[in-house]
Amino acid sequence: MKKKNLLFITFLIPLLIQVSCKNKQPEIIYNTEIPLADINDKEWDFSRFYTTGCIDHPVVHLKIGKSTYYFLVDTGSPSNLFWGIPDDSMEINEGGNVKTYGTNIKIDNNFVRICFSDKWSKELKQYFKPNVIDGIIGEDFLQNYNNVVFDFNNGKICFDAESISDDSTPLLSLSPYYPCIEFTASGKTEYGIIDTGSSVFSIRENFGDGKSYFNSKEFYDAARGKEKLKKSFRNNPIIKDIKIVNQKYKETLAFEWDSNSIVSLESILPLSRNLSGLGNCFWNGHVIQLDFYNNVFRIK
């Protein structure tokens, strides 16, 4: 099992769920006929969560203790979030205005403590109607494994699987909880967050200017609030000739990072300076693998 770096950049904790519609309470069209899996299983089936005007997100049906829950699995969320009715097996702790719900999972004969938080539950409930989605499984859960595979062709999530491809690109991290990769658009280098909690391609400020620097001082100054980020609104552009590892996309509709379409609101805006969001518009029809042990990303 990969040992996780406990260093955590708290000013970048916001959830990266993004939707392509502007409606604050979108109609939900949702398939609840998802095979039930235990949270300890190494393979989960997932279905697709739809909102009006938006594309899909992977949702799993999991058993914890004697209870069952629907979770959205979001590689763009650093944290695990929960706003359902807790199972009796969960340990509940309160600190300030936040509750945490603890449970144990078994990985390779070892028990690992997993915590879910109710932070942002008020904001999230405007997107997820009651009894539809109970919480978010984020990187804090996923990175307990050596790797995780999302099979968007067959609706499967697998943990500690074999390598899916010989081709890969390094996984870069602003912290242990933000999986980022380098990609190109029209031959220019860009950086993006792998975000299964988003349906769209979200572009950084000044996308395509050839001045994207990963881990730059400019990014951290903005993230610490030393610099106010500009918010400009323009027509959604078509970005051409995108290449992610060995996959090429002739043209893709892009959206700006926008607090009107981000659940976690203003705290996400620092990401818009140097990073784009690579949502499921890139992964549909593919299999992707986040390999935390070897620090690489694969797609086929």
C-alpha positions as CSV (number, residue, x, y, z in Angstrom):
1,M,0.0,0.0,0.0
2,K,1.3,3.4,-0.9
3,K,2.0,5.6,2.2
4,K,0.3,9.0,1.9
5,N,2.0,12.2,2.5
6,L,0.1,13.9,5.3
7,L,1.0,17.4,4.1
8,F,-2.3,19.0,3.1
9,I,-2.8,22.3,1.5
10,T,-5.9,23.4,3.4
11,F,-6.6,26.5,1.3
12,L,-7.2,24.2,-1.7
13,I,-9.6,21.8,0.0
14,P,-12.8,22.7,-2.0
15,L,-14.6,20.0,-3.9
16,L,-14.2,20.1,-7.7
17,I,-17.7,19.0,-8.8
18,Q,-18.6,21.1,-11.7
19,V,-21.8,21.2,-13.8
20,S,-22.3,22.6,-17.2
21,C,-25.7,24.1,-16.4
22,K,-26.4,27.3,-14.5
23,N,-29.6,26.2,-12.8
24,K,-29.1,26.2,-9.0
25,Q,-31.6,23.3,-8.5
26,P,-31.4,21.3,-11.7
27,E,-33.8,18.4,-12.4
28,I,-32.2,15.1,-11.6
29,I,-32.5,12.1,-14.0
30,Y,-30.9,9.2,-12.2
31,N,-30.7,5.4,-12.5
32,T,-30.8,3.9,-9.0
33,E,-30.5,0.3,-10.3
34,I,-26.8,0.0,-9.4
35,P,-25.6,-3.4,-8.1
36,L,-24.8,-3.1,-4.4
37,A,-21.1,-3.5,-3.4
38,D,-19.5,-3.5,0.0
39,I,-17.2,-0.6,0.7
40,N,-14.4,-3.1,1.2
41,D,-14.8,-4.6,-2.3
42,K,-12.1,-4.0,-4.9
43,E,-14.6,-3.7,-7.7
44,W,-17.6,-1.4,-7.8
45,D,-20.3,-1.0,-10.5
46,F,-21.2,2.5,-11.2
47,S,-24.1,4.2,-13.0
48,R,-24.4,7.7,-14.3
49,F,-25.8,10.7,-12.5
50,Y,-27.5,13.2,-14.8
51,T,-28.8,16.7,-14.4
52,T,-30.8,18.8,-16.9
53,G,-28.3,20.2,-19.4
54,C,-25.4,18.4,-17.8
55,I,-23.5,15.2,-18.6
56,D,-22.8,12.3,-16.4
57,H,-20.9,11.6,-13.2
58,P,-20.1,8.1,-11.8
59,V,-22.3,7.0,-8.8
60,V,-21.8,3.8,-6.8
61,H,-24.1,2.0,-4.4
62,L,-22.2,0.9,-1.3
63,K,-22.9,-0.9,1.9
64,I,-21.4,0.4,5.1
65,G,-22.2,-1.6,8.2
66,K,-25.9,-2.4,7.9
67,S,-26.8,0.6,5.7
68,T,-26.5,1.3,2.0
69,Y,-25.6,4.6,0.4
70,Y,-25.2,6.2,-3.0
71,F,-21.8,8.0,-3.5
72,L,-20.5,10.1,-6.3
73,V,-16.8,9.1,-6.9
74,D,-14.9,12.3,-7.5
75,T,-11.2,12.3,-8.3
76,G,-11.3,16.1,-8.1
77,S,-12.4,16.1,-4.5
78,P,-9.6,16.0,-2.0
79,S,-12.1,15.0,0.8
80,N,-14.7,12.4,1.5
81,L,-18.1,14.1,2.2
82,F,-21.3,12.7,3.7
83,W,-24.8,14.1,4.4
84,G,-26.8,10.9,4.7
85,I,-28.1,9.2,7.7
86,P,-25.1,7.6,9.5
87,D,-24.9,3.9,10.1
88,D,-24.7,2.8,13.7
89,S,-21.1,1.6,13.0
90,M,-19.9,5.1,12.2
91,E,-18.1,7.1,14.8
92,I,-19.4,10.6,14.9
93,N,-17.2,13.6,16.0
94,E,-18.1,17.2,16.1
95,G,-15.6,20.1,15.8
96,G,-16.8,23.7,15.3
97,N,-19.5,23.6,12.7
98,V,-18.3,20.4,11.0
99,K,-19.2,16.8,11.8
100,T,-17.0,13.8,10.8
101,Y,-18.1,10.2,10.3
102,G,-15.5,7.5,10.8
103,T,-15.5,4.0,9.5
104,N,-12.9,1.2,8.9
105,I,-12.2,-0.4,5.6
106,K,-10.1,-3.5,5.0
107,I,-7.3,-3.2,2.4
108,D,-4.9,-6.2,2.0
109,N,-5.7,-7.6,5.5
110,N,-5.1,-4.2,7.1
111,F,-7.8,-1.9,8.6
112,V,-7.7,1.7,7.4
113,R,-9.6,4.5,9.1
114,I,-11.7,6.5,6.7
115,C,-13.4,9.8,7.6
116,F,-16.3,11.6,5.9
117,S,-17.1,15.2,6.6
118,D,-20.4,17.1,6.3
119,K,-18.5,20.2,5.2
120,W,-20.3,21.9,2.2
121,S,-23.4,19.7,2.8
122,K,-25.6,22.8,2.7
123,E,-24.2,23.9,-0.7
124,L,-24.2,20.4,-2.1
125,K,-27.8,19.7,-1.2
126,Q,-29.0,22.3,-3.7
127,Y,-27.6,20.0,-6.4
128,F,-28.4,16.6,-5.0
129,K,-32.0,16.0,-3.9
130,P,-32.5,14.1,-0.7
131,N,-32.4,10.3,-0.9
132,V,-30.5,10.4,-4.3
133,I,-26.9,11.0,-3.4
134,D,-25.6,10.5,0.2
135,G,-22.0,11.8,-0.2
136,I,-18.8,12.0,-2.1
137,I,-15.8,9.6,-2.2
138,G,-12.7,11.6,-2.9
139,E,-9.0,11.3,-3.1
140,D,-8.6,10.8,0.6
141,F,-10.3,7.4,0.1
142,L,-9.0,6.5,-3.3
143,Q,-5.3,7.1,-2.4
144,N,-5.3,4.3,0.2
145,Y,-4.9,2.0,-2.8
146,N,-2.0,1.6,-5.1
147,N,-4.2,2.6,-8.1
148,V,-7.8,3.0,-9.2
149,V,-9.3,2.3,-12.6
150,F,-12.4,3.9,-14.0
151,D,-13.8,1.8,-16.9
152,F,-16.3,4.2,-18.6
153,N,-17.2,1.5,-21.2
154,N,-18.4,-1.1,-18.7
155,G,-19.3,1.1,-15.7
156,K,-16.6,-0.4,-13.4
157,I,-14.3,1.0,-10.7
158,C,-11.4,-1.3,-9.8
159,F,-8.8,-0.9,-7.1
160,D,-5.2,-2.3,-7.3
161,A,-5.6,-3.5,-10.9
162,E,-3.0,-4.5,-13.4
163,S,-1.6,-1.7,-15.6
164,I,-4.0,-0.9,-18.4
165,S,-1.4,0.5,-20.8
166,D,2.3,0.8,-21.4
167,D,1.8,4.5,-22.2
168,S,1.5,6.9,-19.3
169,T,2.2,10.4,-18.1
170,P,3.4,11.5,-14.7
171,L,0.9,12.3,-12.0
172,L,1.7,15.7,-10.6
173,S,0.4,17.0,-7.3
174,L,-0.2,20.4,-5.7
175,S,-0.8,18.3,-2.6
176,P,-1.3,14.5,-2.2
177,Y,-5.0,15.1,-3.0
178,Y,-5.0,16.8,-6.4
179,P,-4.1,14.5,-9.3
180,C,-2.9,16.7,-12.1
181,I,-1.3,15.9,-15.5
182,E,0.4,17.6,-18.3
183,F,-1.4,17.7,-21.7
184,T,-1.2,19.8,-24.8
185,A,-3.6,21.9,-26.8
186,S,-2.5,23.0,-30.3
187,G,1.0,21.9,-29.3
188,K,1.2,24.1,-26.2
189,T,1.7,22.6,-22.8
190,E,-1.1,22.9,-20.2
191,Y,-1.9,21.3,-16.9
192,G,-5.2,19.9,-15.7
193,I,-6.9,18.2,-12.8
194,I,-8.3,14.7,-13.5
195,D,-11.9,15.3,-12.3
196,T,-14.5,12.6,-12.5
197,G,-16.8,14.9,-10.5
198,S,-17.0,17.2,-13.5
199,S,-18.8,16.6,-16.9
200,V,-16.9,19.3,-18.8
201,F,-13.5,20.8,-19.8
202,S,-12.9,23.8,-17.6
203,I,-10.1,26.1,-18.9
204,R,-7.8,28.2,-16.8
205,E,-7.4,32.0,-17.2
206,N,-5.6,32.9,-20.4
207,F,-5.7,29.4,-21.7
208,G,-3.5,28.8,-24.7
209,D,-1.1,31.7,-24.0
210,G,1.8,29.3,-23.5
211,K,2.5,30.5,-20.0
212,S,1.1,27.8,-17.8
213,Y,3.5,26.9,-15.1
214,F,2.8,24.1,-12.7
215,N,3.6,24.8,-9.0
216,S,4.6,28.4,-10.0
217,K,4.9,31.1,-7.3
218,E,2.1,33.0,-9.1
219,F,-0.2,30.1,-8.4
220,Y,0.6,29.9,-4.7
221,D,0.4,33.7,-4.3
222,A,-3.1,33.5,-5.7
223,A,-4.0,30.5,-3.6
224,R,-2.9,32.3,-0.4
225,G,-5.0,35.3,-1.3
226,K,-2.1,37.6,-2.0
227,E,-3.5,38.3,-5.5
228,K,-7.1,38.7,-6.5
229,L,-8.1,36.6,-9.5
230,K,-9.7,38.2,-12.4
231,K,-13.1,36.9,-13.4
232,S,-13.8,37.4,-17.1
233,F,-16.8,36.0,-18.9
234,R,-16.5,35.2,-22.6
235,N,-18.2,32.8,-25.0
236,N,-17.4,29.2,-24.5
237,P,-14.6,28.4,-27.0
238,I,-13.9,25.3,-29.0
239,I,-10.4,24.0,-28.1
240,K,-8.7,22.1,-30.9
241,D,-6.1,19.4,-31.1
242,I,-5.9,18.3,-27.5
243,K,-3.6,15.4,-26.6
244,I,-3.7,13.5,-23.3
245,V,-1.1,10.8,-23.2
246,N,-1.8,8.9,-26.4
247,Q,-5.4,10.0,-26.9
248,K,-6.2,12.9,-29.3
249,Y,-9.3,15.0,-29.3
250,K,-9.9,17.0,-32.5
251,E,-12.0,19.7,-30.8
252,T,-13.7,20.1,-27.4
253,L,-16.1,22.6,-26.0
254,A,-14.6,24.4,-23.1
255,F,-16.0,26.3,-20.1
256,E,-14.4,28.9,-17.8
257,W,-13.9,28.1,-14.1
258,D,-17.0,29.9,-12.8
259,S,-18.3,30.2,-9.3
260,N,-21.9,30.0,-10.7
261,S,-21.2,26.4,-11.8
262,I,-18.9,25.3,-9.0
263,V,-20.4,23.7,-5.9
264,S,-17.5,24.7,-3.6
265,L,-17.8,28.4,-4.6
266,E,-15.2,31.1,-4.2
267,S,-12.5,29.0,-2.6
268,I,-11.9,27.1,-5.9
269,L,-11.0,30.3,-7.8
270,P,-7.3,30.1,-7.2
271,L,-7.2,26.9,-9.4
272,S,-8.4,29.0,-12.3
273,R,-5.0,30.8,-12.6
274,N,-2.8,27.9,-13.7
275,L,-4.9,24.7,-14.0
276,S,-7.7,23.5,-16.2
277,G,-10.3,20.8,-15.2
278,L,-10.3,17.6,-17.2
279,G,-13.8,16.2,-16.8
280,N,-15.7,13.2,-18.1
281,C,-16.1,14.6,-21.6
282,F,-12.5,13.2,-22.0
283,W,-13.0,9.9,-20.2
284,N,-16.3,8.7,-21.7
285,G,-15.6,5.8,-24.0
286,H,-12.2,5.2,-22.3
287,V,-10.6,3.4,-19.4
288,I,-8.4,5.5,-17.1
289,Q,-6.0,4.6,-14.3
290,L,-4.6,6.8,-11.6
291,D,-1.6,4.9,-10.4
292,F,-0.6,6.4,-7.0
293,Y,2.2,3.9,-6.4
294,N,4.1,4.8,-9.6
295,N,2.8,8.3,-9.8
296,V,1.5,8.0,-13.4
297,F,-1.8,8.3,-15.3
298,R,-2.9,5.9,-18.0
299,I,-5.7,6.0,-20.5
300,K,-6.8,3.7,-23.3
